[in-house]
Amino acid sequence: MRAVVLETYGDPEVLTIREVPDPVPGPEEIAVAITATALNRADLLQRMGLYPGPKMTHEIPGMEFSGTVAAAGSAVDRWQVGDEVMGIVGGGAYAERLVIHQRQAMPVPASITVADAAAIPEVFLTAFDALVVQGGLTSGRWALVHAGASGVGTAAIQIAKGIGARIVVTASAGKLDRCRRLGADLAIDYRTENFAEAVAEVTGGRGVDVVLDVIGGEYTVDNIKALKITGRLVQVGVMGSQTVELPLGMLLPKRASIIGTVLRARPLEEKIALTQRVESELLPLFDTGTLAPVIDSRYRLDDIADAHRYMASNANVGKILIDVA
């Protein structure tokens, strides 16, 4: 099969397409012929040698996919050859084929084409886990989400509105209208407005129940200011500085929690549990029109370096897809 292999780390030019052996499914695994994959910030870090993927014979990036079942292990009882599936993996999705545990794969919603479904797994699982599972967001509560026009941000807006919550997002000026059209109750230009002050005003001084942050650094103090008493800050990425001076005196009276989380490093059973909960609670909402993948652009696998350059420019709203098949 053809795959993007990292033989060294550095600029997008190190993304090299090679012929490598097809992966073989174990007893409880399925082999998937990949139709499409999608870019994530972690892919850029992995390419630069800053976020290593799982141990593989060949280091192939890529953390999500959509495609069709091409083969099944002897103990597989959930899928048949030809079924359309999607899911997250620790790595290996920049390729024509991968293997995944049968319980970690999800069916492609009937209303979504298999080519577009690659825009769903990573961002909707991440946003659901951060806001609902760990953040405790429910109907009537408030969330603050940074990078509201990113893949995770656009998923978070839809999830919040889908469960009846209210949401504030930050983004650059040119992306605010798109966030509002997706359902954001308040969209803030992070360059010109103080989001903690805006949150206080829109919530009547109460604050938000949960903050989903991918920035870190200088955002952290204002994130805590924006929290209500017993609120939760869920840190799912650090695009800014990884070091911050934290005033504990501000944190303590709010009885607030700071939660750090990633999906990639979790044990298989934890990934399966989250995947199955998303399949049960979120996937039906795609067929009702409540949720939809937000796709910014598509690239061919041969143009993977250009796709990485585009993501690094921060110009996208929603997902950047890579058509493999």
N, C-alpha and C positions, 0 to 999 in steps of 0.2 A: 504494500500500500504506500501511497504518498503521504508524507507527514512533514511538518515543520519541526526541525531538530535544532536544539541549541548545542552547538559544539564549543562555543565560547560565549562570553557575556559582553554586552556593550550596546552600541547604537542599533537601530532597527536593521541595519545591514547584516547583523549576525543571524537573523532569522533565515535559515537555509532549508529548502525543501529537498528531502532525500527519500529514496525507496528503502523501507524498513519492513521486517516481517509482520504479517498480520498477527494481532493478539489472539490468543486462543481462550475461549471461555472455560472457566472451571465449572464444577457440577451445578452450582447455584447462580451462575452468571449468564448473561446474554451478550452476544456480540452484536454491535450496532453499526450498520452502514450509515455514516454521518452525512446528513444533508446540509446542515449548517452548524456553525459555532458562533460565538460572540466574544467580543473583547471585554476585559475587565482591567481595572487599574493594577490588580495583582499581576497580570500578564506583563505589564511594562516593568514592574519591579523585578519579576523573575528574569526577564530578558537582560536586565542590568546586573544580575547576580545578587540582588538585595532581598529576594524572597524565594528561596529554593522550593521546588516542587517535590513530590514524593519520589522515592527511589525507583528508577526505571532503567531498563537496558539502554534506551535512548531517551534523553530529556526532551519531552514533547510538551509544550505549554498547552493551555486551554482548559477552562474549568466548567464549561457547560456545552450542551449539544442538543440537537434534535436529529432524528433519523428514523430508520426502520430496522426492526430486528432481523439480522442476517443469519444467526445461528443461536442455539440454546444449549446449555449444559444439561446433563442427564437428569438433574433434580429440579429443573425449572418447571413450574406448574402454572405460572401466571401469564406468560407471554407465548405467542406463536410467531413463527417466521412471517414477516410482512407487517406486523403490528407497528404503528407509529408511536414512538416514545421520545421522551426528553428527560434531562436530568442534569445534575451537577457531578463533577468528578474532581479529584485532587489535581489532575493533569492528564494530558493525552488527547484533548479534544481538537487540537489543530492537526487533524489527521483524517484519513478516509474511513477509519474504523477504530472502535475502542470496545472494551469490555466493562461491564458494570454489574453489580449484584442485582438480581432480579427485583428485589424489594426497594431498591433505590431509584429505579426508573419510574417515571410517571407517564400516563397516557397523554398524548397531544389532544387538547380540547377539540371537539368536533367542529367548532366555529373557526379554528385557527389552522392555517396551512402548516405543514410540517416545516417548510422553509422559514416561516416567521416564528415558529415556536421556540427557536433558539434564543429569542429575546426574553423568554419568560424565566427559566429556572433560577439562575444565580440571583437576580435582583429581587424577584418576588419572594424567594426563600429568605434572603437576607433581611429584607424589609419586614416581612411577617415575623420572623424570629426576633428582630430587634424591637419592633413596636409592640407586638401582641404577646409573644411568648415571654420575653424577658422584660419588656417595658410595661406590660400590663394594660395596654391601651384598650379601652372598651367604648361603647356608645356613650356620647356626651362628654367624653374627656378630650383634652387638648394635647397635641403633639407639636414639637418643633423639629423640623428636618432641614439639615444643611445640604447644600448642593442639590436643590430641589429639582433641577433640570437634568441631573445625571440619571443613569439607569436605575439605581436604587431610589433616588429621589422621586422619579416619576411613578415607580411602583408604590412607594410609600404614600404618595398623595392618594392614589386610587384605593389602596387598602384602607386608609383612614376613613375616606368618604364611604367606602363600601360597608364598613361596620358601624357607621353613624357617628364617628368621631370628628373633631375639628382639627385643622392643621395649619400651621404657619411654616413657611419655607423661606430660605434665603437663596438667592441666585444673582447672577449679573443682570444688568438692566435689560439687555436684549432678550433674556429668557423668561422674564417675569410673566408676560402675557400667556405664554404656553403653560406655565405652572397654574395660572388662574383658570385657564380653559380646562385643565385636568381636574380642577376642583379645589385648589388651595383657597382657604378662607382668607389668608393674608400672605402676600408675596413681597419680600423685602429685598431691596438692592443692598447687598452686603457692603458695597463700596461707599455708599452715601448715608446709610441709616444704621443706627444702633439697634441690633435685633432684641437685646434684653429690654430696652425701653419700649420698643414696639410691642413685645409680648406682654409687658405689664399693662400697657394701654388697652390692648384688645381683649385681655382676660380680666379686666377690672382689678388689676393688682394681684390676682390670685396666682398666676404663673401656669406653666404647662405641666402636665402629668409625666411626660416622657420627652427626652431629647434624643434624637438619632443623629450622631455626629460622625463625619468622616474626615474632619479637619484636624482637630486637636489644637495643640499650641495655644495661641492667644485667644482662641475661642472658649477655652475651658472655663475661665472665670465668669464670663458672661453667660455661658451655658448654665452654670450653677445659679447665677442671679435669676435666670429665666425660669428655673424650676419652682414648682409649688412645694409646700411642705410635704414630705415623704415622696417627692418626685424622684425619677430615675434618669440618669444620664447614661446612655448606651453608646459606647465608643466602638465603632465597627471599622475604623480606618484612621490613618494619621497622614493626611496629605500635607499638613503643615509641620511645625516643629514638634519633635517628640519629647521636648523638655518644657515644663511649665512650673512656675511658682504658684503653688496652690494654697490659698488662705483657708485653712481648716476652720477658722472661726466663722466663716461664712457657711460652710458645709454643715456643721454640727447642729445649729438651731433648726435647720430645715429637715433634719433627720433624713437627708437625701442619700441616694446610693449612686456610685459610679461603677458601671459594669463594662468590662472589656471583653470583646468577643470576636471570634473568627469562625468560619465554617470549615475551612480547609483542613485544619489540624484535628478536628473532632474524630472520635472513634466511629467506626462504621455504623454501629447500632444507633448512635445519636443522630447521625445523618439520616438513617432510615426512618427514625421516629419523626424527625422534622419533615422529611419528604412526605411521609404518609399523612401527616396532619395537614400539610398544605394541599395535598391531593384531595383530602376530604372537605376542607373548609374553604379553599380558594378556587380550585379549578372549576367548580360549577359556576362561579361568577363570571368566567370568561364567556360561557355560552349564553348567559343572560345579558351580556353587554356591560356589566358593571365594571369589569376589568378588561384591559386590552394591552398587548405588548406595544411599547412605544419605540419605534424604529427610526433612527436618524438616517442611516446610510448602510450600504452593502458594498463589500469588496470581494473579489475573487481570492481564493487561497494563494494564488501566485502573487497577489498584490498585498500580502500580509504586512510587509514593511511600511507601505503607504498607509495602511489602516492604523498601525501603531503611531505613525507620525501625526495622523489626524487626531487620534485620541489625546496625544500629548499636547495638542493645541487648545484643548478645552472648548472646542467649538460645538461639540455635539449636544443635542437634546435627546435623551434616551439612548438606545442601544446601537452599537456599531456591529453589524453582522458580517460574518465571513461565509460565503457560499462555497461549500466543499464539493458537493455532488453536482 
